Amino acid sequence: MHKEFLMGNEAIALGAIAAGVNLVSGYPGTPSTEVLETVAKRRPEHTYVEWSVNEKAAMEVAAGASYTGARSMVTMKQVGLNVASDPLMSLEYIGVKGGMVILVADDPGPVSSQTEQDTRHFAYFSKLPCFDPSSAQEAYEMVQEAFAYSEKYETPVFLRPTTRVCHGYASVTVKDIDEYTTHKADGFVKDSGRWVIFPRLSYQNHIKIEDRNVKIAEDFSSYKKNKIFHSSQTKANAKTSRKGIATGGISFTYVLEALKTTGELPVLKISTPHPFPEKLALEFLNGVDEVLCLEELDPVIERELIFLCGKYHLSVNIYGKLSRHVKTAGENSRDSIIQDIQSFLVPAADSAALQESVQETTVKLPVRPPVLCAGCPHRASFYAVKTAMKGKKTVFCGDIGCYTLGNAMPLDMVDTCLCMGAGLGIAQGIGHIEPDTHCFAFVGDSTFFASAITGVINAVYNQANMTLVILDNSTTAMTGHQPHPGTGQTMMGDIVTKINIEALLKGIGLEAIETVDPLNYEASVDCVKRMSQKPGVKAIIFKSPCIAVTKPSKYMNVLSEKCISCKKCIRELGCPALTLKDGNVCIDSSLCTGCSLCNKLCPTGAIISGKEGDGNE
């Protein structure tokens, strides 16, 4: 054993490697992405890794591997689980042979997601065991234990870390290479009575699943990471000794920190929220009169404890999100949990004064809204479409990716955004009801492969009238520049044939397709004007590499003698490299990439291309 300073996601990856994982598939999504990337960097020779085209494909690949007796893991974020839910809900009835861990990273806040979805509900819904780590060290150990439970009960299991576990760093004790488990698959054995999901089999397996989960709940009551922490019965806490805290995940870590300030209380730590460790929870409830539940995101532990109190007629008051004693949304923090515990301990009359004193000491951080990078080709694409369609009735349907930031002023080019690939369907729906509207759907190249192809086929088949705009920057930019089917490289490092988007669209049945460089402003505007007038489904591919991958060699300068301070460049583009200094327009050379879009807008030609070292700032 040795220690390494690791991100939580790195610890999960090393835990899976130590457990002898044979295959890891997934789709990138913050805060889960680094798990698969770390496996790819540090994998043993026998471990296969892939970025799948989407989460559904990743789930099915991992399931297939587990059918052979291999240990597999599939990685995604919470909204990705929605995409993977179709195979998941059937896989629960079929079960697995080799251990299969479904790593779903939840994003309280949300920090970088559409929703605050709680995967613990999905565990309950799909009747699958769920592990909820509270630290990087625990995540490292828990993923190994999850594989063992998966094989013991022949079922997939969830591992559900949240953002601060995934992205927090800690010194983690890990195994040496010679301590790793070597797991070999014994091969797929044909058995239609097990692997083919007929209604009769599902009925029979449903009965087995319900019986199995009772056994797992009993097993989890003695699982070492589910635990009751008893407070020392000192005079200082004698008045509150019948009060307790129930918690799990990263909130448990915050609770331990908070109790150093608020005073000791008995704590019930739930590391396996489903099946719920009923026996252990009852032991805790029999020693308290009041319980405060502190958890992210939903009141899962709280509901379970309320249910147990009713089932066993226990006179214990359970407080939490349902009772509005703690906030119902967003992340917990050490400070918020200190406040929650203090409010739980002090008399109601003093609660308002306490809350006011806590708020007074809270430092408000400045708001820093995300923006498109300086020189991002998406800004040029949006501006070309906006210019070409000025004065016409249009709707711009966005999607999930960097280009969602096109909604910000002054671009204001994202009218709708729902989920990955949805922009195409929404544009079609609006167009069918409002045929006089020019409907645009923007989608990135990675998202196109992941979930937009179906929408294109639907549009062609149902004779929609819309313009598909594919923003092709040749990477998966939003989540860290992972390869995808259009990049010509796999996560294993193999060089493969690039899937050509234009050829694919032609194969689907599109005839009106044009590819243009968005940084060629005049050509881009002309292309949009022509294509938008064509009937039916047409596609514009704005192709230009991500500026974070292709580094510039020059940037732009402002000629002060020509600048009339009209500020058109700032008003219309919103590029972070364009700034004001003493009322004059300047270009920050540390940010500018030399894309020259501002040059095309300047009415006096005051912005020119300069060499490195010639910037205004």
Backbone torsions as a table, in degrees:
resi	resn	phi	psi	omega
1	MET	NA	148.5	175.9
2	HIS	-151.4	169.8	-178.4
3	LYS	-106.0	143.1	173.1
4	GLU	-135.9	145.4	175.5
5	PHE	-87.1	110.3	-168.5
6	LEU	-129.7	147.8	163.1
7	MET	-69.7	151.2	179.7
8	GLY	-54.6	-41.8	179.1
9	ASN	-64.3	-35.8	176.3
10	GLU	-65.8	-39.1	178.6
11	ALA	-63.1	-41.1	177.9
12	ILE	-61.6	-44.5	-179.8
13	ALA	-61.6	-45.7	-179.9
14	LEU	-67.5	-32.0	175.2
15	GLY	-64.5	-41.2	178.1
16	ALA	-65.9	-41.0	178.0
17	ILE	-63.4	-42.8	179.2
18	ALA	-63.5	-28.1	179.4
19	ALA	-81.2	-2.9	178.4
20	GLY	83.7	29.9	-179.4
21	VAL	-58.4	135.4	-177.7
22	ASN	-98.2	-27.4	-176.9
23	LEU	-147.6	135.3	174.4
24	VAL	-130.5	124.0	176.4
25	SER	-125.1	160.0	-179.8
26	GLY	178.9	179.7	174.0
27	TYR	-133.8	134.4	-174.4
28	PRO	-64.6	140.2	177.6
29	GLY	-173.4	123.1	179.4
30	THR	-68.4	129.9	16.0
31	PRO	-105.6	30.2	-174.6
32	SER	-98.8	-16.9	-162.0
33	THR	-54.2	-42.2	-172.2
34	GLU	-67.0	-16.1	179.3
35	VAL	-61.6	-55.2	-178.5
36	LEU	-67.1	-38.0	180.0
37	GLU	-62.4	-38.0	178.8
38	THR	-69.2	-39.1	175.9
39	VAL	-60.1	-42.9	-179.0
40	ALA	-62.2	-37.6	-178.5
41	LYS	-73.8	-36.1	-168.8
42	ARG	-117.8	13.3	-175.3
43	ARG	-68.1	145.8	168.4
44	PRO	-69.7	168.4	-175.1
45	GLU	-60.0	-31.8	-173.2
46	HIS	-83.5	-4.0	-175.0
47	THR	-94.2	125.8	178.2
48	TYR	-96.7	138.2	-178.7
49	VAL	-133.3	139.4	174.6
50	GLU	-149.7	143.5	161.6
51	TRP	-84.7	113.3	178.8
52	SER	-79.3	167.2	-176.1
53	VAL	-68.8	-27.6	171.4
54	ASN	-161.7	180.0	-174.4
55	GLU	-69.7	-33.0	177.6
56	LYS	-61.7	-47.1	178.6
57	ALA	-62.3	-41.2	-179.6
58	ALA	-62.1	-42.7	179.1
59	MET	-61.7	-42.0	-177.8
60	GLU	-70.3	-37.6	177.3
61	VAL	-63.3	-46.1	179.3
62	ALA	-63.7	-38.3	178.6
63	ALA	-64.0	-44.5	178.9
64	GLY	-58.4	-41.1	178.4
65	ALA	-63.7	-41.6	-178.8
66	SER	-67.9	-26.8	176.3
67	TYR	-61.7	-27.2	-178.7
68	THR	-85.0	-4.9	-175.4
69	GLY	96.5	0.4	178.0
70	ALA	-75.3	155.8	171.6
71	ARG	-89.8	126.7	-175.9
72	SER	-130.4	155.2	175.2
73	MET	-138.0	139.9	176.5
74	VAL	-122.3	135.6	-173.6
75	THR	-119.5	144.1	179.4
76	MET	-170.4	173.1	170.6
77	LYS	-99.5	178.2	-169.9
78	GLN	-62.9	-39.0	179.9
79	VAL	-72.5	-24.5	175.3
80	GLY	-66.1	-26.9	178.5
81	LEU	-64.6	-28.5	175.4
82	ASN	-61.7	-41.0	-179.8
83	VAL	-67.5	-35.9	-176.9
84	ALA	-87.8	-0.3	-171.7
85	SER	-68.7	-25.5	-179.9
86	ASP	-62.5	-57.3	176.1
87	PRO	-65.6	-32.6	-178.5
88	LEU	-59.8	-46.8	-174.0
89	MET	-68.0	-24.0	173.4
90	SER	-86.1	-34.3	-178.9
91	LEU	-63.2	-31.0	178.1
92	GLU	-60.3	-33.1	179.4
93	TYR	-80.0	-33.3	-179.5
94	ILE	-77.3	-42.3	-176.9
95	GLY	81.5	-177.2	-177.5
96	VAL	-133.0	169.4	177.7
97	LYS	-107.4	-58.5	172.4
98	GLY	-84.2	156.6	-179.1
99	GLY	-59.9	137.0	179.5
100	MET	-133.1	119.2	178.9
101	VAL	-108.0	127.6	177.5
102	ILE	-101.9	101.5	-178.6
103	LEU	-85.5	111.4	177.8
104	VAL	-122.5	114.5	-179.3
105	ALA	-92.2	118.6	177.9
106	ASP	-85.6	152.8	-171.6
107	ASP	-126.5	76.2	176.9
108	PRO	-61.8	146.5	179.9
109	GLY	135.4	-61.9	-19.4
110	PRO	-72.9	145.7	-178.7
111	VAL	-78.1	-41.7	-176.8
112	SER	-150.4	46.0	-176.5
113	SER	-141.7	166.5	176.2
114	GLN	-77.5	-29.1	-171.8
115	THR	-135.4	166.1	171.6
116	GLU	-105.1	43.7	-176.0
117	GLN	-61.4	136.4	-177.9
118	ASP	-106.2	112.4	-175.4
119	THR	-66.2	-19.4	177.5
120	ARG	-60.7	-31.2	175.3
121	HIS	-66.9	-37.8	178.7
122	PHE	-65.4	-34.6	176.5
123	ALA	-62.9	-44.4	177.9
124	TYR	-64.1	-44.1	-178.5
125	PHE	-63.1	-42.2	-176.9
126	SER	-92.0	-0.8	176.8
127	LYS	64.4	30.5	-177.1
128	LEU	-108.0	147.6	176.3
129	PRO	-63.1	148.8	-177.7
130	CYS	-134.9	131.7	176.6
131	PHE	-110.7	135.7	-172.0
132	ASP	-128.1	89.5	-175.3
133	PRO	-71.5	149.9	-178.7
134	SER	-108.2	-4.8	-178.6
135	SER	-159.4	169.3	177.4
136	ALA	-63.5	-41.3	178.9
137	GLN	-61.7	-45.8	-179.5
138	GLU	-66.4	-36.6	178.0
139	ALA	-62.7	-41.0	178.1
140	TYR	-59.9	-46.6	-179.3
141	GLU	-72.5	-38.5	-172.6
142	MET	-68.2	-35.8	-179.7
143	VAL	-64.7	-34.1	177.3
144	GLN	-68.8	-41.6	177.9
145	GLU	-67.4	-33.0	179.2
146	ALA	-63.3	-39.8	176.7
147	PHE	-61.6	-40.7	-179.8
148	ALA	-65.1	-43.5	178.1
149	TYR	-65.1	-38.9	179.2
150	SER	-58.6	-44.4	-179.2
151	GLU	-74.8	-34.6	179.5
152	LYS	-61.6	-41.4	-176.2
153	TYR	-106.9	5.5	177.7
154	GLU	52.0	49.2	-178.3
155	THR	-142.4	147.2	169.4
156	PRO	-63.6	152.4	175.9
157	VAL	-131.9	149.5	176.4
158	PHE	-89.8	142.1	163.2
159	LEU	-118.8	118.8	-170.1
160	ARG	-121.0	79.2	171.9
161	PRO	-80.7	155.7	174.1
162	THR	-107.7	175.1	-168.8
163	THR	-50.0	-46.2	-174.0
164	ARG	-74.9	-23.1	171.3
165	VAL	-75.3	-43.0	-178.8
166	CYS	-62.6	-44.5	-170.5
167	HIS	-106.7	-1.8	174.4
168	GLY	-77.3	151.8	179.5
169	TYR	-109.6	146.8	178.1
170	ALA	-159.4	161.4	172.5
171	SER	-80.8	117.4	-172.6
172	VAL	-116.6	132.3	174.7
173	THR	-82.1	118.5	-175.8
174	VAL	-125.5	163.3	-179.0
175	LYS	-76.7	150.3	169.4
176	ASP	-74.7	161.6	-176.7
177	ILE	-57.5	-38.7	-177.9
178	ASP	-72.4	-4.9	176.9
179	GLU	-98.6	-4.0	-179.0
180	TYR	-64.5	148.0	171.2
181	THR	-79.2	135.3	173.3
182	THR	-104.9	114.6	-176.2
183	HIS	-111.3	126.0	179.6
184	LYS	-116.2	132.0	177.0
185	ALA	-74.3	139.0	179.7
186	ASP	-94.4	4.4	173.1
187	GLY	100.5	154.1	178.5
188	PHE	-76.6	130.1	178.4
189	VAL	-111.5	120.0	-178.5
190	LYS	-63.3	129.3	179.1
191	ASP	-164.3	92.3	-176.8
192	SER	-64.4	-21.1	178.0
193	GLY	-73.8	-11.1	178.0
194	ARG	-113.7	-40.4	-169.4
195	TRP	-99.2	-7.2	-179.4
196	VAL	-107.4	119.2	-169.2
197	ILE	-86.6	86.2	173.1
198	PHE	-92.4	155.0	-178.5
199	PRO	-53.3	-41.6	-178.7
200	ARG	-63.0	-40.5	179.0
201	LEU	-64.9	-41.0	179.5
202	SER	-62.1	-40.7	179.3
203	TYR	-62.4	-47.4	-179.4
204	GLN	-64.8	-41.5	-179.1
205	ASN	-70.9	-29.6	176.8
206	HIS	-60.1	-43.2	178.0
207	ILE	-60.9	-43.4	180.0
208	LYS	-64.6	-38.2	-178.9
209	ILE	-63.9	-44.8	-179.5
210	GLU	-62.8	-41.4	177.4
211	ASP	-67.3	-40.5	179.9
212	ARG	-62.2	-41.2	-177.0
213	ASN	-66.9	-28.4	173.4
214	VAL	-64.0	-42.1	178.8
215	LYS	-67.2	-40.0	179.4
216	ILE	-65.1	-39.3	178.0
217	ALA	-59.8	-41.4	177.0
218	GLU	-66.0	-41.0	178.3
219	ASP	-62.0	-43.8	-178.5
220	PHE	-66.5	-23.8	178.7
221	SER	-66.9	-21.0	176.9
222	SER	-109.4	4.6	177.1
223	TYR	-64.9	130.4	-169.3
224	LYS	-63.2	-21.2	-178.2
225	LYS	-91.6	-6.8	165.1
226	ASN	-92.4	126.3	-170.3
227	LYS	-156.5	150.8	171.0
228	ILE	-103.6	125.5	176.5
229	PHE	-103.2	111.7	-178.1
230	HIS	-85.7	137.9	176.4
231	SER	-81.8	151.3	175.2
232	SER	-74.0	133.1	-173.7
233	GLN	-82.5	79.1	178.8
234	THR	-97.8	166.6	178.2
235	LYS	-61.1	-30.1	-176.9
236	ALA	-64.8	-30.7	-177.8
237	ASN	-116.0	14.7	-177.3
238	ALA	-61.3	-35.7	-178.0
239	LYS	-72.3	-20.9	-176.6
240	THR	-113.5	13.4	-174.7
241	SER	-67.9	-16.6	177.2
242	ARG	-94.7	10.3	173.7
243	LYS	-106.5	148.9	-179.3
244	GLY	-147.4	167.4	-179.7
245	ILE	-118.0	135.2	171.4
246	ALA	-115.8	131.2	-173.1
247	THR	-156.7	177.2	178.8
248	GLY	-171.6	167.4	179.1
249	GLY	63.3	-152.0	-177.6
250	ILE	-62.0	-25.3	179.3
251	SER	-62.3	-30.4	176.7
252	PHE	-61.2	-42.6	178.4
253	THR	-61.6	-42.5	178.3
254	TYR	-64.7	-38.6	-179.9
255	VAL	-61.8	-44.3	179.4
256	LEU	-59.7	-40.0	177.9
257	GLU	-67.5	-42.3	-176.7
258	ALA	-65.3	-37.2	-176.6
259	LEU	-66.9	-19.4	174.0
260	LYS	-66.1	-26.3	-179.5
261	THR	-94.5	-42.4	-172.1
262	THR	-87.7	-17.0	-173.9
263	GLY	102.7	155.3	-173.1
264	GLU	-71.8	145.8	173.7
265	LEU	-143.9	152.6	172.8
266	PRO	-66.5	141.2	-175.7
267	VAL	-127.9	131.6	171.2
268	LEU	-101.2	117.2	179.1
269	LYS	-101.6	121.2	179.5
270	ILE	-107.2	109.3	178.8
271	SER	-99.8	-11.7	178.6
272	THR	-130.1	83.3	-175.5
273	PRO	-65.3	-17.7	175.9
274	HIS	-149.6	134.2	-13.5
275	PRO	-61.8	141.3	-171.7
276	PHE	-70.2	134.0	-179.2
277	PRO	-74.1	78.9	-171.1
278	GLU	-59.6	-45.8	-176.2
279	LYS	-59.7	-44.8	179.4
280	LEU	-66.0	-41.5	-179.7
281	ALA	-63.0	-39.1	178.8
282	LEU	-64.9	-38.7	176.6
283	GLU	-58.9	-41.5	179.0
284	PHE	-67.7	-46.7	-176.4
285	LEU	-63.4	-31.0	-179.7
286	ASN	-71.1	-8.0	-179.9
287	GLY	-109.8	6.1	-176.7
288	VAL	-136.6	162.2	174.7
289	ASP	-108.8	-27.4	-178.7
290	GLU	-137.9	140.2	-179.3
291	VAL	-132.3	132.4	173.1
292	LEU	-104.9	124.1	-179.0
293	CYS	-97.5	124.5	-178.7
294	LEU	-124.2	112.2	-173.7
295	GLU	-156.2	159.3	170.8
296	GLU	-115.7	132.3	6.3
297	LEU	-110.4	-43.9	-174.6
298	ASP	-100.1	165.3	-177.7
299	PRO	-78.3	59.2	-177.4
300	VAL	-71.9	-52.3	177.7
301	ILE	-63.4	-41.1	-179.3
302	GLU	-58.4	-46.9	-179.6
303	ARG	-64.2	-39.9	-179.8
304	GLU	-63.1	-41.2	-179.7
305	LEU	-69.1	-39.3	176.2
306	ILE	-60.9	-42.9	178.4
307	PHE	-60.4	-44.5	-179.3
308	LEU	-65.8	-37.7	177.2
309	CYS	-62.3	-39.9	176.9
310	GLY	-70.8	-42.3	-177.7
311	LYS	-62.2	-39.4	-175.8
312	TYR	-108.6	11.6	175.2
313	HIS	55.4	48.4	180.0
314	LEU	-92.6	135.7	179.8
315	SER	-91.2	71.1	179.9
316	VAL	-127.3	130.6	177.5
317	ASN	-88.5	126.5	-178.8
318	ILE	-108.4	123.8	-179.1
319	TYR	-117.8	154.6	178.3
320	GLY	167.4	-138.0	-178.1
321	LYS	-69.0	-39.7	-178.2
322	LEU	-64.9	-34.1	180.0
323	SER	-89.9	-0.3	-179.7
324	ARG	64.6	27.4	173.8
325	HIS	-83.3	-17.5	173.7
326	VAL	-132.9	161.0	-176.7
327	LYS	-65.2	149.9	-173.1
328	THR	-95.5	-3.8	-178.7
329	ALA	-148.5	163.0	176.0
330	GLY	87.8	176.2	-179.8
331	GLU	-76.9	150.5	165.4
332	ASN	-87.2	163.2	174.7
333	SER	-147.0	168.8	176.8
334	ARG	-57.9	-43.4	-177.4
335	ASP	-67.2	-42.4	-179.2
336	SER	-65.9	-34.5	-179.0
337	ILE	-75.4	-34.1	172.4
338	ILE	-58.0	-45.3	179.7
339	GLN	-63.2	-42.6	-179.9
340	ASP	-62.7	-42.9	-178.4
341	ILE	-69.7	-41.0	178.0
342	GLN	-61.5	-41.8	177.7
343	SER	-64.5	-32.8	178.4
344	PHE	-69.2	-31.1	-175.2
345	LEU	-90.4	-34.1	-173.9
346	VAL	-84.4	156.5	176.0
347	PRO	-61.0	153.0	-177.0
348	ALA	-58.0	-34.6	-178.4
349	ALA	-63.6	-28.5	-178.8
350	ASP	-93.2	-3.0	-173.1
351	SER	-63.5	-44.0	-177.4
352	ALA	-63.9	-42.7	179.4
353	ALA	-64.2	-39.3	178.8
354	LEU	-63.5	-46.4	-178.9
355	GLN	-60.8	-40.4	-180.0
356	GLU	-64.3	-39.8	-179.7
357	SER	-68.3	-34.7	178.3
358	VAL	-68.3	-42.2	-179.6
359	GLN	-64.1	-34.0	-179.4
360	GLU	-64.2	-32.3	-177.1
361	THR	-90.5	-2.6	-179.6
362	THR	-80.5	126.5	178.9
363	VAL	-91.1	123.6	179.1
364	LYS	-84.4	123.6	179.3
365	LEU	-81.3	150.2	178.3
366	PRO	-66.4	145.2	178.5
367	VAL	-80.0	127.0	179.6
368	ARG	-124.8	86.0	-178.4
369	PRO	-65.0	143.1	178.6
370	PRO	-69.9	147.7	179.1
371	VAL	-137.0	158.7	171.4
372	LEU	-61.7	141.8	-179.8
373	CYS	-60.3	152.9	171.1
374	ALA	-60.2	130.1	-179.9
375	GLY	83.6	2.0	179.2
376	CYS	-60.5	128.1	-179.6
377	PRO	-64.3	-20.9	178.2
378	HIS	-63.7	-34.3	177.9
379	ARG	-61.8	-42.4	179.4
380	ALA	-66.0	-39.1	178.8
381	SER	-62.8	-48.3	-179.8
382	PHE	-61.6	-42.6	-176.2
383	TYR	-67.4	-36.0	177.8
384	ALA	-63.7	-44.9	179.5
385	VAL	-65.2	-42.7	-179.3
386	LYS	-61.7	-42.1	179.5
387	THR	-66.5	-44.9	-176.9
388	ALA	-66.0	-33.2	-174.8
389	MET	-100.3	10.4	-179.2
390	LYS	-57.8	130.3	178.7
391	GLY	86.6	-4.3	179.7
392	LYS	-105.6	151.3	178.8
393	LYS	-74.2	110.1	-175.8
394	THR	-134.6	159.1	170.0
395	VAL	-135.1	134.9	-177.7
396	PHE	-112.4	108.3	-177.9
397	CYS	-94.4	120.2	-177.0
398	GLY	-93.4	-171.7	-178.1
399	ASP	-153.3	-173.1	-175.7
400	ILE	-91.4	121.3	-179.5
401	GLY	161.4	-175.4	177.2
402	CYS	-54.5	-35.9	-174.1
403	TYR	-69.3	-9.2	171.7
404	THR	-59.4	-27.2	-179.7
405	LEU	-69.1	-6.2	174.2
406	GLY	-67.8	-5.5	177.7
407	ASN	-75.1	-21.0	-175.0
408	ALA	-69.6	151.8	173.0
409	MET	-71.4	146.7	7.8
410	PRO	-91.2	-1.3	-178.6
411	LEU	-65.6	-53.0	177.6
412	ASP	52.1	53.1	-172.2
413	MET	-117.2	16.8	175.6
414	VAL	-126.1	103.8	-178.5
415	ASP	-87.3	-27.7	178.5
416	THR	-140.0	148.7	171.9
417	CYS	-157.2	120.4	-175.5
418	LEU	-118.5	-65.5	179.3
419	CYS	-158.0	174.3	-173.7
420	MET	-59.7	124.0	178.1
421	GLY	86.3	-8.0	-173.9
422	ALA	-72.9	-21.9	-177.0
423	GLY	-56.7	-37.0	-179.8
424	LEU	-64.8	-46.0	-179.9
425	GLY	-65.7	-40.1	-180.0
426	ILE	-65.9	-42.2	177.2
427	ALA	-60.0	-39.8	178.5
428	GLN	-65.8	-43.3	-179.3
429	GLY	-62.4	-43.6	178.4
430	ILE	-64.5	-42.0	-178.0
431	GLY	-64.3	-35.6	179.5
432	HIS	-68.0	-30.8	-179.4
433	ILE	-90.3	-33.3	-179.7
434	GLU	-122.0	78.3	-175.3
435	PRO	-64.8	-13.6	178.8
436	ASP	-87.6	1.7	-179.2
437	THR	-96.7	134.3	172.4
438	HIS	-80.6	113.4	-175.2
439	CYS	-102.9	122.6	177.8
440	PHE	-112.8	141.9	172.9
441	ALA	-125.4	118.2	179.0
442	PHE	-96.3	134.3	177.9
443	VAL	-150.2	142.9	178.0
444	GLY	-80.5	167.6	-177.3
445	ASP	-65.8	-41.2	179.2
446	SER	-66.2	-44.5	178.7
447	THR	-66.2	-32.6	176.7
448	PHE	-57.0	-48.2	179.9
449	PHE	-69.6	-34.7	-174.9
450	ALA	-70.9	-43.7	-170.3
451	SER	-154.6	6.2	-176.1
452	ALA	-100.1	-17.6	-176.5
453	ILE	-60.1	-40.5	178.5
454	THR	-58.5	-41.4	-179.9
455	GLY	-64.9	-35.2	177.5
456	VAL	-66.3	-45.0	179.2
457	ILE	-60.7	-42.0	179.4
458	ASN	-62.5	-40.0	-179.5
459	ALA	-65.2	-44.1	-179.8
460	VAL	-66.3	-46.7	-177.5
461	TYR	-62.1	-40.4	-176.5
462	ASN	-97.6	16.1	170.7
463	GLN	55.1	48.6	177.4
464	ALA	-73.4	162.3	175.0
465	ASN	-118.8	100.1	-174.8
466	MET	-158.1	163.2	176.4
467	THR	-114.8	119.0	175.7
468	LEU	-90.0	125.9	177.9
469	VAL	-114.7	112.9	179.2
470	ILE	-99.7	118.5	-179.1
471	LEU	-93.2	92.8	-172.3
472	ASP	-96.6	100.1	176.3
473	ASN	-107.3	14.5	171.4
474	SER	61.7	33.2	174.9
475	THR	-166.7	173.3	171.4
476	THR	-100.4	82.7	-165.8
477	ALA	-69.9	-40.4	-170.2
478	MET	-63.2	-33.1	-174.0
479	THR	-105.3	7.6	174.7
480	GLY	118.9	21.5	171.7
481	HIS	68.6	44.8	175.6
482	GLN	-78.1	153.1	176.8
483	PRO	-70.4	157.2	175.1
484	HIS	-145.2	178.2	-173.8
485	PRO	-58.1	-18.4	179.8
486	GLY	-93.6	-0.5	-176.4
487	THR	-94.0	-17.5	178.9
488	GLY	81.1	17.7	178.7
489	GLN	-147.2	143.4	178.1
490	THR	-100.5	171.9	179.2
491	MET	-69.0	-19.4	176.6
492	MET	-81.5	-3.7	179.5
493	GLY	90.7	3.1	179.7
494	ASP	-74.5	139.4	174.8
495	ILE	-89.0	122.3	-175.6
496	VAL	-128.7	170.0	178.7
497	THR	-67.6	129.3	176.4
498	LYS	-69.1	136.9	173.4
499	ILE	-83.1	117.9	-175.1
500	ASN	-81.3	119.2	-176.5
501	ILE	-64.3	-42.1	-179.0
502	GLU	-63.9	-42.7	178.5
503	ALA	-64.9	-37.9	178.9
504	LEU	-64.1	-43.3	178.7
505	LEU	-63.1	-38.9	177.5
506	LYS	-64.4	-38.4	178.1
507	GLY	-64.7	-32.3	177.7
508	ILE	-70.5	-28.4	178.7
509	GLY	127.5	2.7	177.2
510	LEU	-75.0	138.0	177.5
511	GLU	-109.1	-32.5	-179.2
512	ALA	-93.7	97.4	-178.6
513	ILE	-136.8	131.0	174.5
514	GLU	-136.2	142.2	176.2
515	THR	-112.7	132.3	-176.7
516	VAL	-145.7	150.5	175.6
517	ASP	-83.2	117.9	-177.0
518	PRO	-64.2	-21.3	178.4
519	LEU	-77.1	-8.4	169.8
520	ASN	-91.6	87.4	-168.4
521	TYR	-59.1	-50.2	-176.5
522	GLU	-62.6	-44.0	-179.6
523	ALA	-65.3	-35.5	-179.4
524	SER	-67.4	-45.1	179.0
525	VAL	-62.5	-44.3	179.4
526	ASP	-61.8	-41.1	179.8
527	CYS	-61.8	-45.4	-179.2
528	VAL	-64.2	-41.9	-179.4
529	LYS	-61.0	-44.8	-178.7
530	ARG	-68.9	-46.8	-175.2
531	MET	-67.7	-36.7	-177.7
532	SER	-65.4	-20.9	-179.4
533	GLN	-86.3	-11.5	-179.9
534	LYS	-75.5	147.6	178.4
535	PRO	-79.0	161.7	174.5
536	GLY	76.2	-153.8	-178.6
537	VAL	-93.9	127.2	177.7
538	LYS	-134.1	156.4	-175.2
539	ALA	-131.1	134.9	172.1
540	ILE	-114.7	124.9	176.8
541	ILE	-105.2	107.0	174.1
542	PHE	-85.3	107.2	-173.5
543	LYS	-111.7	115.6	176.7
544	SER	-162.3	135.0	-173.8
545	PRO	-67.5	150.4	176.7
546	CYS	-57.1	133.3	-175.6
547	ILE	-68.6	-21.9	178.7
548	ALA	-75.8	-18.6	180.0
549	VAL	-97.4	-42.4	179.2
550	THR	-99.8	100.9	-174.8
551	LYS	-75.9	139.3	-178.9
552	PRO	-78.7	161.6	177.5
553	SER	-114.7	-0.8	-179.2
554	LYS	-151.6	172.1	174.0
555	TYR	-148.1	176.8	-172.9
556	MET	-94.5	157.7	177.2
557	ASN	-127.6	154.5	174.5
558	VAL	-107.5	123.9	175.6
559	LEU	-84.2	107.5	-173.9
560	SER	-61.2	-30.3	-178.8
561	GLU	-71.7	-20.2	178.9
562	LYS	-99.6	-22.7	-175.8
563	CYS	-70.0	128.2	179.8
564	ILE	-102.8	9.1	178.6
565	SER	57.7	34.8	176.1
566	CYS	-73.0	-22.0	176.7
567	LYS	63.8	21.0	178.5
568	LYS	-59.6	-38.6	-178.9
569	CYS	-62.2	-40.0	-180.0
570	ILE	-74.1	-44.6	-176.1
571	ARG	-63.3	-36.9	-171.0
572	GLU	-99.1	-24.0	-175.5
573	LEU	-102.8	-38.2	-178.0
574	GLY	66.6	27.4	179.4
575	CYS	-73.8	130.1	-178.0
576	PRO	-65.8	-14.9	178.5
577	ALA	-79.7	-17.5	178.9
578	LEU	-89.2	119.7	-175.7
579	THR	-134.6	171.1	174.4
580	LEU	-111.9	135.7	176.6
581	LYS	-135.7	114.2	-175.9
582	ASP	56.9	36.2	178.2
583	GLY	82.1	-3.3	-179.2
584	ASN	-105.7	145.4	179.0
585	VAL	-72.5	130.2	177.4
586	CYS	-132.2	161.8	177.1
587	ILE	-118.4	125.5	179.4
588	ASP	-78.8	108.9	-175.2
589	SER	-67.1	-19.3	178.1
590	SER	-76.2	-15.5	-179.7
591	LEU	-110.7	-33.5	-174.5
592	CYS	-62.8	140.0	-179.3
593	THR	-113.2	0.7	178.6
594	GLY	75.2	26.4	-178.6
595	CYS	-66.6	-24.4	174.8
596	SER	73.4	11.9	178.2
597	LEU	-62.9	-39.8	-179.9
598	CYS	-63.3	-30.7	177.4
599	ASN	-61.0	-37.4	-178.2
600	LYS	-69.0	-24.3	-176.3
601	LEU	-91.4	-26.9	-172.0
602	CYS	-63.2	120.4	-176.1
603	PRO	-72.2	-16.3	-177.2
604	THR	-112.8	2.0	-178.9
605	GLY	68.1	29.8	-176.6
606	ALA	-80.1	-13.4	-179.2
607	ILE	-104.9	121.3	-177.1
608	ILE	-128.4	163.4	178.0
609	SER	-79.3	136.7	179.5
610	GLY	-129.2	165.4	178.6
611	LYS	-87.6	165.6	179.3
612	GLU	-57.5	131.8	180.0
613	GLY	98.5	-4.5	-177.5
614	ASP	-105.7	16.1	-174.7
615	GLY	-69.3	165.5	178.7
616	ASN	-75.3	-25.2	-178.0
617	GLU	-131.6	NA	NA
